[in-house]
Amino acid sequence: MGDERSAAMTRIAIELDRLGQEVNATRHVLDDAEPNGREEVVQRLRHIATRANQIAANVENGNLV
């Protein structure tokens, strides 16, 4: 059971790291954004929020991603 929990925690850490990378990429897009770049930033932020909510729901339900 400990190995399963450890593997689950590793998967969560990987998912959170990916989200962190997405946040950084979005920050760069925002820094370089032209007026038309707004939609790309909004789409990226929606994706990040959706993934974060999915991860939180899975952890809360005991699925641990």
Helices and strands as residue ranges (DSSP letters): H 2-32, G 35-37, H 38-60
